Amino acid sequence: SVFFAIKKSIYTPKRIVDMNVGFFIPGLHSGGAERVIITLANQISLLGHDVDLILATNVKNESYINEIADSINIIRLEAKTTFKSFFGLSRLLRKKKYHSVISTLTSANVILAITAKICLSKTRIVLREANTTEQELEFGNLKLKTLNSIAKYTYSLADEVVAVSSNVYSSLLEEYRLPKEKLNLIYNPVDFEYVKKKAIAKTDLASLINTQDKLVVAVGRLSEQKNFEVIIDAMPELLSRDSSYKLVILGEGHLREKLELQIARLKLVENVFLLGYKENVFPYLSRADFFVLSSLYEGLPSVLIQAMIFDCNIVVSDAVLSGPEIIDGENYGAYFESNNPEDLAKTIMESKRDKNSASDKTTYLKNNFSFNSVIPKYMKVLDL
C-alpha cells in the first residue's frame, strides 16, 4: 500500500498540457529523503503529469517499492554507484526531454546538475537539499566532505534549489553562495490522516512491554548521524529513578553490532530493544510516552513531524538545528544537550505534555506540513 494516501487533486496546474517530470534518486533505500521523493512523485502523478522515478543504482532490498503509485514509470540505470550513472542519465535526458527533473541527496544532486550541463539539456533542473553543509562537513566522512566540496560548484548549475528548513536555506545561501532567486524554502509533506490510519496496526510490543511501562521510541538508520548511543547511555540513569522505562529503536544499519555490545555492557538487555527496520512505525509512535530525536544533524526530519501527531513527549537534540522550527520553539517539545546522556535523562524525566491544546498543535502542523501547504510550492519550482 502507498505510504502516503493518494488523494484527490489538491492543486490546479496552470497548464492544460501534461508535463513529463523525472525524479532522480540513488536508489530505494529506507531513508527519509527517498520517502519524500516518492510522496511528491505520487502526488504529481495524481495531478495528471507523466512521472518517471529514475534510480541510479540497484539496491538489493528496495524498502519503498510497494509505496510507489502504479501510474509511475520506474527507470533503473543500474549503475554501480550514483556517480557512475552519468552515461545512463545523459542518454535518458537526451531521449526523454523532460520538462523538469528533481533530485535529492547530495550525490544525486551533483551528478544531475553536471550531466544536464554537459549534455546541454533544456530540462528544468531542481535540486532538493536536506542537510546543512556545516554539520555534514563536521560529522561526515571523507566521501561526504568531498561531495560537499563538489556541490559548492555544481548546485549553481541548477534552475532551482529547494532547502527543507531555514537552516539549510541559510547554509546554501552563505556556504554555497547561491543567489536568493534560485533558493526555495519548502518543508516536507506529511499525510496526517494516513499516519493516524496506519497507527492502529498491531505490533510486537506486547511481548516486550506492559501497559505500565514508560516507552521511549527512536527511529532511524543505525548510523553515526542518528547517535542512538546517547539514548542507550541515558537509560541507566532513567532506570535508577524509575524501573519502568523501556527503549525501542526502529531501524537497521551498520552499527547494529556496536549498539548490541553497548546494550549488553550496560546490562540493558531487558530494557532496550533494537527491533530493526519497520515499514510502518506509526503504531510504535502512537504507543510511545516519549519520542527522542538524538541526531548529530538533520535537515527537516519527517519522523519528528510524524511523532508530533501523537500524544507523546517530544525530546530533541539541540544539534538538530531545525528542531525549534518544527516544534515551534518549545511549544511542542523540549531540547537536550547533544551527546550528553545525563541531560537527556533529565529532560525526559522533566518533560511534560504540550503546553498548547491538541487542536492548536493540529492546526500548526497542517498549516506548515500538509499536502495543501507543500505540494503547490513544489509544483511552482517544477514549473508545472
N, C-alpha and C positions, 0 to 999 in steps of 0.2 A: 504494500500500500504506500502511496506517496506520503512522505513525511509531513509536508505542509499541504493541507487540503487544497485542492484545485477548486477555486470559487468562480462565480460569475464575474464577468468583466468589471473591473473596478476603475478603469481609466479609459477614456476615449482617445484613440490615436488621432493625430492631426492630419494623417493621410488616409485615403481610402485604399491605396495600393499597399498590399502586404510587403513587408521587408524581409530580406534574408539576413539573419543575425547569427553570429557564431559566439560560442562561449568556450574559451580555451583554458584548460587546467592541466597540471601534470598528470593527474590520474584520479581515480575514485577512491582516495584514501579516506579514512574515517576522521576527517578534520572539520572544524567549523567553517573554514573558508570554502571547502568543497560543497558543504551543505548549503551555504548561502547562494552559491552559484547555481546549484540545482533548483533551489527555490525560485530564483529570478528567471531561470530558463523556463521553468514550468509556467510561471505567470505570464511571461511574454509570449509563449506559445499559445496559451489560452486566449490571448488577445488577437490571435489570428495570424501571427507572423511565423515564417518558416525558420525554425530554430535548429541549429546543429550544436551538439555538445562534442567538442574536439578534445580528445585525450592524447597527450603527448606520449605517454609510456603505458606499458601493460602493467597492471597491478594484479598480483595473484588473488588476493581477496578483495573484491570490489564491494566495499561496505554499503554503498548507496545505490546500487544498480536497480533495486526494486522501487526506488523513490522517484525515478525519472518517468515523466509522463510519456505515454505511448506515442504521442504526436511528435516527440523529439527524435531527431536522427543522430545516432551516436557514431562518430568517426574516430577510429583508432589509428593513430600514426605509427604506433608500435616501435617507437624509438627506445633505446636502452636508457637514455636519460633525457630530461627535458631539453637540454641544450642540443642534443643530437637529433631533435625533432625538426631542426631548422629546414632541412631539404623537403621533408614531407609537408611542413606547414607552408613553405614557399610555394610548392606545387598547388596546394589546396587554395591559397589566396588567389593565385592566378586563375585557377579553374572556376571557383565558385563566385568570385567577385562579390563578396559580402557587402551589404550596406554598412554594417558595423560589426566589430568583434570586440568582446570584452574578455579580459583575463584577470586572474587573481593569483597570489603568491609570487614572490619576487622573481623566481626562476622563470616562470611562465610570462611574467610581465616583461622581463628583459628580452627574452627570445622573440616575443610577439612584436615588440617595438623595433628591434633590429631587423627582423625578417620583413616586416611591412615596408621599412625604409629601403632595404636593399632591392626588393623586388618591385619597387616603385608602385606599390598598391595604393589605389584611391579609396580603399576601405577606411571608414572612420575607426580609429583605434582608441579604446578606452581601457585604462589600467586601474585595477582596484587594489589599494594598499591597505593592509590590515594591522601593521605594526609600526612603531616609531623607530626611526633609524638609530637614534642614540642608544636605545636599550638593546636592539639587535646587535649593535657593534660592541656593547659592553658584555653581553651574556652569550652571544652567538659563537659558533665555532669558526674556524678559518674559512670554510666554504661559504658560510653565511656572510662573513665580513667581506670576502671577495665579491660576492654577489651585490652587496650594497654599494661597493665602490663602482661597479659597472653600472648599477642602476642610476647612480647620480648623473651619469652622462647619457643614459638612454630614455629615461622617463620623459624628458623634454621632447622626444620624438612623437609622443602620443598626442592625439587631439584633445583628450580629456583624461584627468586623473581623479579617481574617487578616493577620498580619505574617510575611514569609517568612524573617526572620532575627532574631536577638536585637537587633541594632542598629536594625532597622526597628521592632521592638516598642518599644524604649526611646524612639525618636523619636515614635511615635504616642502613647505614654504622657505624655511630657514636653512636646512641642511642640503636639500636638493636644488634650492633656488628656483623653484618652479613659479611661473607667473600666476597670479591670482585668477587670471582669466581661464586658466586650464584646470584649476582646482575646484573640487566639489565635495562638500561635507554631506555624506549620506549614511545614515545609520543602517544597521542590519534589520531586515524584516522578520517579524515573528507572527505566526498564526496562533492567536490566543485560544480561539475556540478549539482548534485541533489539538493543541497541547493539553487542554483540560479533558478532552475526549479520550486521548491516549493514556491519561494518568490513571484511569480506572482499571487498567490491565493488572493481572496478577504478577507477583514477583516471587523470588526465592528468599525474601526477607524473613518469612515466618519461621524458618528453621535456624535463623541466626540471632534474632532479637525478639523480645517480648514487648507487650504494649506499654510497659512502664519504662523501658529503656529510652534514653535521650540519644537520638540518632543524628550523627554528623555525616553529611554526604559531601563528597568532592567528585568532580567529573573532569576527565581529560586524558590525553596520552600520558603514559608513564615515561615522561621525558624530563630533562633538566629544567626546561622552561616552566613546567607546571609546579615544580618544587613541592611535591607531596611529602618529602622528608620532614618538612617543618610541621605539618599537621600530625604526623606519626609521633614526632618528638614532643608534641604538646599533650599527647594522650596520657602519659604517666601523671602529669600534674593534674589533669582533669579527673582522672580516676582516683587520685589521692583525696580529692574533695567529694567525689560522688561516683560510686562504682557502677552506676547505670549508663555511663557514656559508652557508645559504640560508634566506630568509624567505618564507613563503607566508601571505598574508592572505585569508581566505574571508569574503566579504560584499560587499554593494553599498550605495551611498549617495551623498549629495550632495557628499561630499568627495573623490570619486574623482579628479577632475582635479587638485585641490590635491596629493594624495598622489603622483600620477604625476609632477607637476612636481618634487616633493621627491626622488623616486627618481632622476629624470634629473639634477637639480642635484648630487646626491651621487655620480653615476656608479655607480649600483647596479642598472642595468637587467639585468645578468647574474646578480644575486643576490637580488633582491626581486621577488615576483610577486603582483599583485592578480588573483586568479582568479575574482572575482565571487561571487554567491550560489550556494551548493551545498545542494541539498535533503538530501544525505547527507554530513555532514562526518566521519563516523567512520573511513573509510579513511585520511584525512589525519591524524587524531589517532593512529591505530594506527601509522602510519609515523613520526610526529614523535619527534625526540630531545628537544625542548623544547616545552612549551606555555606561552605568555605571555599573561597577562590584564593589560592595561595601563590599564584603565578608570579614569576620574576618580571614578566612583562606581558602585555596583551594589547591588542588594538581595541576592538569592541567585542568582548566575549558574549556570544549569544546565550550561552548557558546561564550566565548571570541574569540576563533579562528573563529567561525562562523560569529560573528559580524564584524570581520576584513575583511570578504569577501565583505562587502558592503561599500558604500561611506558615512560613518558616523564617527564622532569624538569619539575616544575611551578614556574613563576615568576609571582608575583602582586604587583601594585602595592599598596603599603601604604595607598593611598587606598581600596581595596576593604575596607570595614570588616568585611564578613562573611568575609573571607579566612581568618583564624585559626579561625573557626567551621567552615569547610568542610575545610580541610587539617589540622585538629586541631593547632592551634599551629604547630609547624614539623615535625611528624612526617611529613607527606606533601608538603612543598614548601618554597619559600624566598620571601622578600619582597625587593622593591627599592624605593628611594625614588621616589615618584611624580614624573614629569616630569624624571627625572634619567637621561639615556641612558648616562652613564658608569657609574653604579651598576647599571643594568640589564645592561650588557655584563659587568661584573664578576660580578654574581650568576649570569648564565648560565654563564660560564666556570668558576665555582667550585661550581655546583650539582651535587649528587650524587643518585643514585637514592634511593628511600625508605629511611629508616633502619629501618623495620619490614618484616616479611615481606609478600609479596603476599597471603597468606591473612589476615593481620591487617588489611590495608587493605580487602580484600573484605568482611570481617565488619563493619568500621567503616562502610563505605559502605552496606551493606544494612541495618544497624541504624538508620541515620538517614534514608536517602533512597529506600528501596524502596517499592513499592506497598503491601506488607503493613504498613509503618510509617506511611505518609502517608494513604492513602485513607480508613481508618476515622476519622481526625481530621476530614477534610472532610465525611464523612457525618454526623458529630456536629454540626458547626456549621450544616449544612444541615437538621438535624433530620429525617434520614431513617432 
